[in-house]
Amino acid sequence: MKNNFLKITTAAFVVAASVSACTNDSKTANTSDSTMMDTTTVSTLKPAGPPPEWGQSIKPEMQAVIEKLASYGDKPIETLSATEARKNHTPTDAVMDLVKANNITMPAPKVDTMGKDIDVNGAKIHVRVYTPKTGNGPFPVIVYYHGGGFVIANLDVYNASAQGLAEQVGAVVVSVAYRLAPENKFPTAHNDAFAAYEWVVKNAVSLKGDPAKIAVVGESAGGNLAANVSIMARDKKIMVPVHQVLVYPIAQANMNTESYKMYASAKPLNKPMMSWFTEKYLNTMIEAQNPKISLVNANLKGLPPTTIITAEIDPLHDDGTMLANKLSAAGVKVNSRNYEGVTHEFFGMAIIVPEAKAAQAYASDELKAAFK
């Protein structure tokens, strides 16, 4: 995955798809991506140096990933153009290189993958469909939105998350490569996300899915998109997802929260990168207050039961807790869990990071309960 777009799931503008995610995503997941998703094997890795100043509580496996990412010597995202930033190594690269270096066994995938281009808003975007290899269905369906601040990353970078959920829930997962900024400004990603959801609702049966059991999941920028899909489904009076899982979602525009202050220099996501993502995705900074970006300002009544996952060492940590509180105040059932000692982007690292394995299992249990 050497020059895949950066896997930054966070930032409201951390959009995770490829610059034109469709063009950069291979039609099927490659072998290394598919196997990376294992959630049964977690290796104990030891970091080379002391904990970073910005994350004294970091867990050893998480630190090993961050150290590997730093070893590539890439220039900081916030100093690059979007095109250049997409060529940087990603946390996924770091995980895969550690897996190889430590001879960690990767089990064969339990899902088949298929790529498909779908029509959205006068354009085409790519989706990758993960289907369980065992069972005849109809399976529950998860529409998944990757991170990357709306600017970087793609389906490959977030393959482990999508595949992990498909395998553990026993669901069809449709991973959406929405169009990226700055080539496609706000609200393109949001509109693409909803159009993809509509397509899944209409085509669930042909995907071996149950059209009455559809949930949405997103990481970082993708978490913002997933919540917006639920809001738009409610407002447009089409089937609202039965559940939403929001993993360190971008939920508000104030970059002076306590977690932004504490982890302003964190990796792989920091405060300067969030500013960079915001500038790349929005047409004007005034749009940062739009309820689509600042979900804490949105009408959240009538949304589906919600699971929110946060990471301790993450500028977006407080975004997640603020959104959980706002949802609860709006009468939405919310379950949330914070994972100590890990950073933004940890969720897809189950092969190496124990907290990621636990978080994926938690999200999967929440989804299975919702589908019942």
N, C-alpha and C positions, 0 to 999 in steps of 0.2 A: 504494500500500500504506500510505497515510498512517496510519491508526490500527490497523494490524495489531499483534498482540502482539509484544513484543520478541523479537528473534531471538537469544536467548542459548543457544547450544548447549551450554554447558558444564554446570556444576554438576550434581551428581548430582541435584539437584533442579531442574535446568534443564530442565524438561520442555518439549518444544516442541510443543505442540499447542494448541488453542485452549481457552479455558476450558471449553468444552464443544466441543472442537474441531469436533465435527460441526456444530454450529449456526453457527459462524462461517466455515466453509470453504465456498466456493461449490462447486457440484457439479463444475465443471470449472475448470481453471486459466485465469485471464484472460490476455489477450494480453500485457500487460506482464510478467507473471510468466513466461510461457512463453518469451518472447524473451530475458529476462534471462539465461537459462542459457548463452548462448554460451560456448564454450571455445576459439574460434579467434581471437578478437580481444581483445587486451589493450592498453589505452591507457596512455600514460605521463602520469600526473598529478603535479603538483607541489603540495606543501602550502604553506599561506600563512605559517605561523610556524615557530619552532624545534621540535625534537622535545620531547614531554612529558617531565617529570622521571621519570615511571615507566617510560618506554620510549625511552631514548636511542638504541637500535639500530633503532628502527622504520623500515621501508622507506617511501619517499615516497608510494607509492600507498595503502598502509595508513594512513598518517597523514592523507592527504586524506579518507579515509572517516571516520576518527575526528573530524576537525575538522568535517566536515559534520554528523555525528551530534550534536556538541556545539552546533552553531549553532541547533538547534531549541529549545534552552532548556528541555527537559523536566526535571521534578524527578527526583531520584535514585530509582531503583526501590525501594531499601530504605526509603524514607520514605513509600511509598504503600501503599494496599490493593491486593490482587490485581486487582480490577476497574479501578482507576485505572492500575495498571502496564501493563495490556493496551492502554491507549490511547496509551501513549508511542510515539514514533517508534522504528523499528528500524534496525539496520545495513542491512537490505535497503532501507529507505526512502532511506538515505544513498547507497547504491550507485546506485539508480535515478535519484535526482536528479542525481548526478554524470554518469551516462550521458547524461541529457537535456542538461545544461548544456554538455557537451563534444561533443555531436553524435556520440556513439559509435554505430556501426551495430550493430543487433541482428539477426542472421540469423533466418530463419523456423525455428520448432521442427521437429525431426525426429521428433517423437512426437505421438501423439494422446492426449488425456486423457479420463478418464471417472470420475465420482464414484459411490460406492456406499455404502450403509449396511449394516453387518453386525451380526449379533447376537453379543454377548459378555457372558457372566456376568449374564444377566438384563437387559441394557441394549443400546443400539445405539451404535456409534461409526461414524465416517465414514472411508473410505479413498479415496485418489485413485490411480487406476491409469494409469501411463504406458506406452504400447505403441508400439514402433517403427513408423514409417510404411512402411518398406521391409522386405521379407522376409515369409515366411508362418509362420515359427515351426516347431515350438515353440521359443520363446525361453527362455534362462535367466531366473530370477526373483530379484529383490532385494526383500526386505522392509525398508523404510526407516523409521527412527524419528527424528523431529526433536528439537531441543533446546528450551531454555526453562526449565530448572530444575524441571520438572514443574508449573510454575505459569503461564507465559506462552508466547506464540508459537503459531503454527498452521501449517497446510500451506502457505499462501501465503508465509509468511516464509522457509520452507526449500525453496521450490519449485526454486530454482536448483540446489541440491545433488541433489535427486531427479531432476530433468530431465537434469542433466549426466551422471549415472551411467547413466541409461537410454540416452542418446544415444551415449555413448562405449563402453559395454559392449555395446550392442545387446541390452538386456535389458528385460523387463517389470519395472517398479518399482511396488511397492505401498507408498504412503506412508500411514502410520497416524496418525490423529488420536485418540490415546488421551485419556481423560478427565483433566482437570487439577485440581490442588489450588488452594486449600484446600477447594473444594467436594467433591473426591474425594481422600481421604487415602490414604497408604500402606497396603496395596500395590496400590491400584486401577490405577495406570498400569502396574505390572509385570504384573498379571493381564491387563489389556487387551492389552498387547503380545504376550503369549504366545497369547492367544485369537485375535488377528489372524493370528499365524504359523500356528496350527493351521488357520484358515480358508483361508489361502493354500495350505497343503499339500494340503488336500482339494479345492480349487477351481482348482488351477494349470492344469489342462487347459482349462477353460472360459475362462481368461484368455490363451490361446495360449502358455502356459508349459510348461516341462518339469519335471514334479514331482520328477525326480531331480537337478535342478540349481537349488537354492534357497540363497541366501546372505542374511545379515542385515547391515545397515549402520546405524549411528547416530552422531549428533553430540551431545556433551556429555551431558545427561541421557539423550538417545536412545542414546548409546554404552553407558551403563550398562544401559539396557533391552535392547539388542541382545545383550549378553553374557549377561544373565539369561535371555533366550529360549533361547540355546544350552544353558545349564545346565539349564533346565526341560525342554527337549526330551530331553536325555540322561537326566535322572532319570525322566521319564514314558515313556521308551522309545518315542518317536516319532522320525521322521527328524530327525537332527541337521543343521543347516545345513552346507553343504560348505565355507563360509568365513565369517569375520566381519571387518568393517572397523569399527574403533572410533576415532572422530575426537574428540580431546581428551575422553575419557570421564570421567565422575565415577566414581572407583574406590575412594575411601576417605574417612574423615570427619575426619581430622586437618587442621585449617586452620592448622597451624604448620610446614608443610613449607617448604623453601627457596623454592620458587616462590610459595607463598602469601605469604611474607614479602617477597620481592622485588617482587611485582606486586600487593600488597594494594590499591593504588589504581588499578590499570589500568582501561582501558575496552576493550570494552563490558562486561567482567565483572570484578568486584572482590570482595574478601573480604567486605565487608558484604552484598553481594547474595547470596553463597553462604549466608551465615547466614540471610538472609531466606527464601531458597528452602527451606532445610532446615526452618525453623520452619513454613513453610506446608504442606509435604508430609507431614512426619512427625507421628504422633500424640503421641509423646514423644521427647525428644532421645536417650533410650536406644536407640531404633531406628536411630540413625545407625551403630551397630556391627553391625547386622544384615548378614549376608553379601550380601544383595540390594543394599544400599547400599554397604557396604564390600567390594567385590569381592575385594580383596586377602586377605580372610578366608575366602573361599569355597573349596569344593572345585573346582579348575579342571582336574582330570584328565579326559581324554577329550573335551576341547572341540576344535572344528575349528581348522585353521590360521587364524592371526589376523594381521591387518595393523593396526598402531596408528599413528595420525598425531597429532603434537603440534605446538603453536605455542610459540615461544620466550617471547613476552610474555603469559603466561597463568597465572593462579593454579593452573590444573589441569594445568599441564605435568608436574609430578612425579607426579600421579595416573597419567598415561599410562605414564611410565617404570616406576613401581612395579608396575603391572599387567603390563607386558611382562615384567619380571623374574620375577614370580610365575607367569605362564603358562609361561615357559621352564622354570622349576624343576619345574613339574608335567608336563613332557614335551610341551607343546604347541609346535608350530612357530610361531615369531613373527618377522615382519618389521616393523620400525618405522622411521619417518622423522620427524625434527623439522624444522620450517621456521622459519628465522631471520627476525627483523624483523617478524613478524606476530603478531596477537592472536587471542584466542578469537573464534570466528565467522568467521574468514577463509575457511574452506573453500568457501563458496558464492559467493565474490566473483570468480570466474574472468574475468568480463568486464572487470575493472579491475585486479585484483591478480595479478601474475605468479606469485607463490608459490601462490595458490589454483588457478590453471590447472595448475601443476605437480603439486600435491597431488591434484587430481581425476584427472589422467592417471595418476599413480602408483596410486591406489586402483583405477582402472578396469583397469589392466594386471594388478594382483594378482587382481582378480575374474575377468578373462578367463582367466588361467592356471588358476585354480581350477575354472572351468567346463569347461575342456578335459579 
